[in-house]
Amino acid sequence: MEQLILTVILTSVPLIFAASGELIAERSGVLNLGVEGMMLMGAVSAFAIAMGTGSPILGMFAGAFAGALTAGIFAFFTLGLATNQVATGLALTIFGTGLSGLIGAPLVGHAIDGLPQIHIPMLSDIPILGMLLFQHDIMVYLAVIMVGLCAWVLNATRVGLIIRAVGDNHDSAHALGYSVLGVRLLAVMFGGMMAGLGGAYLPLVLTPHWAEGMTAGRGWIALALVVFASWRPWRVLGGALVFGGITIMQLAGQARGWTIPSQFLSMLPYLATIIVLVLISRNREFALANSPACLGRIFHAGK
Amino acid sequence: MKKFFTTMVAGAFAAVSGISAAVADPVKVGFVYLTNPGDHGWTYAHEVARLDVNKHFGDKVETTYVENVPEGPDAARVIRELARQGNEIIFTTSFGYMDPTLKVSKEFPDLKFEHITGYKRSGNMATGNIRFYEGRYVQGVVAGMMTKSNKIGYLASFPIPEVIQGINAFALGMRSVNPDAEMSIIWVNSWYDPVKEADAAKVHIAEGADILAQHTDSPAMLQTAEKAGVHGFGQSSDMKAFAPKAQLFSSVNNWAPYYISKIEQMMDGSWSTGDGPDHWAGNTWLGMADDYLVLTEFENMPADVKAAAEAAEAKIRGGYNIFTGPFSDNQGNVILKAGEAYHDGNLWNDMNYYVEGVNGKIPG
């Protein structure tokens, strides 16, 4: 049983990174549908650097950097040239998928040693809990720290207040003298960095090789998770574990001979997202309280 | 007058190119790929074979491929384009290209089409396949002898005949050496999703499986096995580089002899669609005996297991029909009595059950 829970935790990590990064971008009012593309760019860069230098840690930084850089392209078009965010985001996913495949072509067929596990002294010796919580690779701890950081910054700091102001009413934020585009640029690049880290987790830990399109749709699940979590960081963490849990449960159910069709269980995470969307939209106040009012809207300083 | 002149020029060009075609123009061969050769699985194996075709024929053949072609109606556009470019024989390398290939084959009756893994043919469209399940029987023998927990974990993609044949062949091999071993199947509902394949492998291991097998395309399962210290088998191409301690062997798809023989037949005029009174006999469906399916070196196993694997391989190479009775399905119904055997049509049409030794039910 604890092995299964461990698998749930590990399979959730890419989702936690990518979704909490996207959450920050969306709270600043930018909808970036390019998460899948940014994850793939992060994954291929992480693998290339880890393979070339022999250091998975350097690979992790490369993944973060590549994700942020890819997000920079998105920012250039949507913020600099005021293009449609939905169309640009979709284009970014297609672009990232293609470019990562091109960069990764010579990397196919190689394997690396992934990130090592870190056993926290004393704590990792606790039965069961020690294995579940204190024997992970560095990125698992980093994921939790980043979620905490996002929550703290958003809810308890001036920076968070500015991000939310820009996302909720960019005209007022502009009138108060804040640089709407500057804040959004940083938020989008942060989102890209986190997506890059999420992508990097695949070739650095989960499946230590590169293969084209290896994220297989996890970027889209991350996007759904942000809505599922109603734009709250800690709910992203919980939601990612629920999504991961459902995935593993349906696999384990098959191994144990449950009679629920696996197709139905594969569908559950998406069904859950739709249900959450329905519940949110039923309660207007709740929806207004959480979803950024300017999400997806283009900002023109002149108006 | 001007029109007459252009016609003359065009005619002259046609005559010249016609002559040069008779002298040295290479035969053009087209390939349609499902994914990118970078998948290191199914399409990669086709790409390796295409390069072998180039090597074998040299200047006499010119090959072209189109990658990442989605299955379904859209594929017809790509196949038609290859036909227009003058490819004389076109190989479409995935099941979902069956109807599009059929359609285009009727539009170009002078060209030849070869569809991989399907069952529909026309006057100029043939079918070809590899008996993948033969390798899985040998895997079953090795797994049955190696397992200590008597639990085998199997990753499956979609419940289509090819995959069911593989599961049942594996189980028959396993039960031929170990009547207590059992297989459980996890359907990943994808050919290719490395993280999900790795997750499913971890679940199998957590449930006690100590040997893993896969009918999905990525090396993720073997990497997981390597990390967990259990063993498994690779698929489509040799996956040793990913799991040097865990891989027992890989069943490698070797399409080169198929491609080369079909192109040679086209050149010497002996090419046919294989259609006859027995539809299934017309399918070019060969396996280990003809090196269409090649097993990599048997490794990471004791000598007696290796000997048994070699014996099973030799038996199949010698023409042994794996689906020979007696065997029953996993509900206890007798499928074949001693002395009875399946022919190819049965494998496609009648195998809608798991044999003894497999847990659960076929989904859907």
Chai-1 contact restraints between the chains, C-beta under 6 A:
chainA,res_idxA,chainB,res_idxB,connection_type,confidence,min_distance_angstrom,max_distance_angstrom,comment,restraint_id
A,Q3,B,A206,contact,1.0,0.0,6.0,A-B,restraint_1
A,L4,B,A206,contact,1.0,0.0,6.0,A-B,restraint_2
A,T7,B,D199,contact,1.0,0.0,6.0,A-B,restraint_3
A,T7,B,K202,contact,1.0,0.0,6.0,A-B,restraint_4
A,T11,B,D199,contact,1.0,0.0,6.0,A-B,restraint_5
A,A105,B,G38,contact,1.0,0.0,6.0,A-B,restraint_6
A,V108,B,G38,contact,1.0,0.0,6.0,A-B,restraint_7
A,V108,B,H40,contact,1.0,0.0,6.0,A-B,restraint_8
A,G109,B,H40,contact,1.0,0.0,6.0,A-B,restraint_9
A,A111,B,A241,contact,1.0,0.0,6.0,A-B,restraint_10
A,A111,B,F242,contact,1.0,0.0,6.0,A-B,restraint_11
A,L206,B,V195,contact,1.0,0.0,6.0,A-B,restraint_12
A,L206,B,A198,contact,1.0,0.0,6.0,A-B,restraint_13
A,T207,B,P194,contact,1.0,0.0,6.0,A-B,restraint_14
A,T207,B,A198,contact,1.0,0.0,6.0,A-B,restraint_15
A,T207,B,A220,contact,1.0,0.0,6.0,A-B,restraint_16
A,T207,B,Q223,contact,1.0,0.0,6.0,A-B,restraint_17
A,P208,B,Q223,contact,1.0,0.0,6.0,A-B,restraint_18
A,H209,B,P219,contact,1.0,0.0,6.0,A-B,restraint_19
A,A211,B,P194,contact,1.0,0.0,6.0,A-B,restraint_20
A,A211,B,S218,contact,1.0,0.0,6.0,A-B,restraint_21
A,E212,B,N36,contact,1.0,0.0,6.0,A-B,restraint_22
A,E212,B,G38,contact,1.0,0.0,6.0,A-B,restraint_23
A,M214,B,P194,contact,1.0,0.0,6.0,A-B,restraint_24
A,A216,B,D193,contact,1.0,0.0,6.0,A-B,restraint_25
A,L251,B,I186,contact,1.0,0.0,6.0,A-B,restraint_26
A,L251,B,A200,contact,1.0,0.0,6.0,A-B,restraint_27
A,L251,B,V203,contact,1.0,0.0,6.0,A-B,restraint_28
A,A252,B,V203,contact,1.0,0.0,6.0,A-B,restraint_29
A,Q254,B,I186,contact,1.0,0.0,6.0,A-B,restraint_30
A,A255,B,S184,contact,1.0,0.0,6.0,A-B,restraint_31
A,A255,B,I186,contact,1.0,0.0,6.0,A-B,restraint_32
A,A255,B,V203,contact,1.0,0.0,6.0,A-B,restraint_33
A,A255,B,H204,contact,1.0,0.0,6.0,A-B,restraint_34
A,A255,B,E207,contact,1.0,0.0,6.0,A-B,restraint_35
A,G257,B,N359,contact,1.0,0.0,6.0,A-B,restraint_36
A,G257,B,G360,contact,1.0,0.0,6.0,A-B,restraint_37
A,P261,B,P363,contact,1.0,0.0,6.0,A-B,restraint_38
A,S262,B,W187,contact,1.0,0.0,6.0,A-B,restraint_39
A,S266,B,N189,contact,1.0,0.0,6.0,A-B,restraint_40
